[in-house]
Amino acid sequence: MLKKRNRLRLRQEKNFFSQAERLSGSGYTLLIRKQTHAEPQIACLTPKKFTPLASHRHRLNRQALASCEILLKEHALAPFEYVLIVHNSFLSQDKKLVLQELQDRGNKLYSSPGK
């Protein structure tokens, strides 16, 4: 379970999707907004289009957030706002590779000059 300070509340954000940078991977889509905070904030979404049953969507969200929590404990993510949109094939992927890709992409954006 993510701590409250690491949860991103999308209902309170007005223009997140128009300001975020979209990065696609196999089985997931990552949106990163360069809004620097003290700690990274993460939200996880599973579209109803790909996973119609709510129980499966909740399971996917819990597993995705649990894997992101590993990166938070290691202090490996840049202090941005992340939204992870998970598809069905996310469960069949190697979690270490996905976490490494999330970390690399976030740190690459963090070290690059701002827009």
Secondary structure, 3 states (H helix, E strand, C coil): CCCHHHECCCCCCCCHHHHCEEEEECCEEEEEECCCCCCCEEEEECCCCCCCCHHHHHHHHHHHHHHHHHHHHCCCCCCCEEEEEECHHHCCCCHHHHHHHHHHHHHHHHHCCCC
